[in-house]
Structure formats: structure tokens, C-alpha cells
Amino acid sequence: MYLIITPACKRSNGYKLSLNGGKDSCFNLIQCASQRNDIVALANVCPPNGLDEMDSQMFQTVGHEIVELLAEAMELPLYRKVSTALALSSEIFYNPTEGDEVEDLFHLLSEVKRQHPEIEGVSVGAVLSTYQKNRVENVCTRLKLVPLAFLWQKNETDLLNEMLLSGLNAVVIKVAALGLNPSHLGMTLKELQPHLLEMVLINYI
């Protein structure tokens, strides 16, 4: 999901905040909001009707059904774009490719910018994925937007502790990584903290 923000009265630049609904994107939103930016809209790249999830190199779509509820709770307009989930360009540095899923993001944010011309940036929850970060930056450059990636390459242990101290209440709804299994589903980030720290020590995450 993407969160669109403009600055509060004490800021001179407007920003668009990017959020996919995951804990990293949500926490990046908190960082942006702490710098006195106002969120004005949400945008979400989603799978076609009837699909719970799509196999995407770029977008987290598991749990996309609750996006409308998030927008309602935040009292913000929601913009959505169905994605092909096709990664036609697999190079680290992306070149615009018709039909690639990155173009779905480009068209989505183009529409949001048309509706909200005051926005000037996109918040990116990327921590370690150069692949994803480069693609968001490519879209931002084409739309003359500034990418905001406050979590980029932060120490995993420090980031986990900061998330918990902030009160972020994230719940595991999918496992797809070494060291995690179905028994972890439904657990909160706080409950998983000891296990996650152990995984960091043995370089699983």
C-alpha cells in the first residue's frame, strides 16, 4: 500500500508516502509522520478479483482485503490498481518496460499525483531490498517525486527494538523465510522478538 502525504504547516515540501501494509512500510509511515507530514490519501497495488495473493517481486499482497478498512479507519481516500505481477525486467537497475508490474505502480502513483498535485515524495519501507528500492526510485524520478526510505539498511536488531518501542503492533499473517514456520502465524512482533533476535545472530534475517 502507498500512503500519500503532504507537509504540515511548518514544512515547505510536500511528500507522498509509500506503504504496502507490512510492518516496515507502516513504521516508515510513522517516521514520516513524526517529521510533521500530513497523510492525505492511500494507494494500493492489489491482485485481480478472486485472488488472495499474487507472486510478486515488488508488492506484498497477502492481507490486501483489509486495506479498505485501513483507509476507512484513517478517514482517507483510497486509490487502487490491479497488478499483473509480471517482472519482465529482472535487472537490478530497472528500465521502464511495458507490462512489467513496476508500470502498475507508475500508473497508480501518476493518478494519485493527478488527484493530489501538491504531493512531492513517496515513502518507501525498503530495508535491504535493493531490487525494490531501485524500482520505486525509478518511478519517483519519472514522476518528479522524492523517495523517503528512513529504514534503509538500518541494523535489524535496532530496527526491531525501535518498532516495539513505538508501540507498533504487527501480527504475522504469512511465513516465507528461513527460521519461520506455520506455528509462528498469528504471533505478534513482541511475542516473536526473542526468536527473531536469535535468527539475526545466525544470519537467517
Residue pairs with C-beta under 8 A, 6 or more apart in sequence:
1 19
1 20
1 21
1 25
1 42
1 43
1 44
1 45
1 67
1 70
2 16
2 17
2 18
2 19
2 20
2 42
2 43
2 44
2 45
2 79
2 108
2 109
2 112
2 122
2 123
3 16
3 17
3 18
3 19
3 25
3 29
3 32
3 39
3 41
3 42
3 43
3 123
4 16
4 17
4 39
4 40
4 41
4 42
4 43
4 79
4 112
4 116
4 119
5 14
5 15
5 16
5 17
5 32
5 33
5 37
5 38
5 39
5 40
5 119
5 123
6 14
6 15
6 37
6 38
6 40
6 116
6 118
6 119
7 13
7 14
7 15
7 36
7 37
7 38
8 36
8 37
8 38
10 36
11 35
11 36
11 37
13 120
13 121
13 146
14 118
14 119
14 120
14 121
15 32
15 37
15 119
15 120
15 121
15 122
15 123
15 146
15 148
16 109
16 112
16 113
16 116
16 119
16 120
16 121
16 122
16 123
16 145
17 28
17 29
17 32
17 37
17 39
17 121
17 122
17 123
17 148
18 25
18 28
18 122
18 123
18 124
18 125
18 136
18 147
18 148
19 25
19 26
19 28
19 29
19 42
19 123
19 125
20 45
20 59
20 60
20 125
21 44
21 60
21 63
21 64
21 66
21 67
21 70
22 60
22 125
23 163
23 168
23 170
23 189
24 125
24 126
24 127
24 151
25 123
25 124
25 125
26 125
26 168
26 170
27 125
27 151
27 159
27 162
27 163
27 166
27 168
28 123
28 124
28 125
28 148
28 149
28 150
28 151
29 39
29 123
29 125
30 166
30 168
31 150
31 151
32 123
32 148
32 150
33 39
39 74
39 76
40 76
40 77
40 116
40 119
41 76
41 77
41 78
41 79
41 112
41 115
41 116
42 67
42 70
42 71
42 74
42 76
42 77
42 78
42 79
43 78
43 79
43 80
43 81
43 108
43 109
43 112
44 64
44 67
44 78
44 79
44 80
44 81
45 58
45 59
45 61
45 80
45 81
45 83
45 101
45 104
45 105
45 108
46 61
46 64
46 67
46 80
46 81
46 82
46 83
47 53
47 54
47 61
47 64
47 82
47 83
47 85
48 54
48 82
49 82
52 62
52 64
52 65
53 61
53 62
53 64
53 174
54 61
54 83
54 85
55 85
56 83
56 85
56 87
56 101
57 87
57 90
57 101
57 131
57 132
58 87
58 101
58 102
58 105
58 132
58 135
59 83
59 85
59 101
59 105
61 83
62 173
62 174
63 173
63 174
67 78
67 80
68 78
71 77
71 78
77 115
79 108
79 111
79 112
79 115
80 108
81 104
81 105
81 107
81 108
81 111
82 104
83 101
83 104
83 105
84 99
84 100
84 101
84 104
85 101
86 99
86 100
86 101
87 100
87 101
88 97
88 99
88 100
89 95
89 97
89 100
89 102
92 130
92 131
92 134
93 134
94 100
94 102
94 134
94 135
94 138
96 102
96 103
96 106
96 138
96 142
97 103
102 135
102 138
102 139
105 135
105 136
105 139
106 139
106 142
106 143
109 122
109 139
109 143
109 145
110 143
112 119
113 119
113 143
113 145
119 145
120 145
120 146
121 140
121 145
121 146
121 147
121 148
122 136
122 139
122 140
122 145
122 146
122 147
122 148
123 147
123 148
123 149
123 150
124 132
124 133
124 136
124 137
124 147
124 148
124 149
124 152
125 149
125 151
126 132
126 133
126 136
126 149
126 151
126 152
127 151
127 152
127 153
127 154
127 156
127 159
128 153
133 147
133 149
133 152
136 147
137 147
139 145
140 146
140 147
151 159
156 200
156 205
157 197
157 200
160 189
160 193
160 196
160 197
163 170
163 189
164 189
164 190
164 193
168 189
169 188
169 189
169 190
170 188
170 189
171 186
171 187
171 188
171 189
172 180
172 184
172 185
172 186
172 187
172 188
172 189
172 192
173 185
173 186
174 185
175 181
175 182
175 184
175 185
177 204
177 205
178 199
178 204
178 205
179 195
179 199
179 202
179 204
179 205
180 199
184 192
184 195
189 196
196 205
199 205
